[in-house]
């Protein structure tokens, strides 16, 4: 005869479930603390100063012209806890919306919580300015209102897990003084 003896089962313990739940809660708390501490911020770029090495100009009513060599000193400040790596970029100098100077900037890297200084030499020429512009009256006043524009595109990597793309740019107004051969009144 067949006897069906059932073996009494012991009640399941909830210890395993509690341990898994506690581990999950601790992991979420650590992730929340990490996310609040490590925020990705945009690096800041600004023009610290600019100097003029050479200026040659001709103020004639029919065809005013000038050529100048300007050194622009940029600084890129990275407030992140990871390095900012930027691609090849460029700086442009404009007069009345017309590009009169352009210079490429090689890609580079700014370490975490550091500031990198970049010096760029830009040759300016009035050859691209149309004749109808107010170049002659501006040159007779002794100062030329210029705008410089630079854009840096790059990435910030957090713990080699996350990549955050960044685009930082700056546009600054400045005056090229023909009498004292300096760049003055830089406003970003």
Secondary structure, DSSP 8 states (H G I E B T S, - for coil): -------------SHHHHHHHHHHHHHHHHHHHHHHH------EEEEEEEEEEEEEEE--SS--EEEEEEEEEEEEE--SSS-EEE--EEEEEEETTEEEEEEEE--EEE-TT-EEEEEEEEEEEGGGS-TTSSHHHHHHHTEEEEEEEEEEEEEEEETTTEEEEEEEEEEEEEEEETTTTEEEEEE-
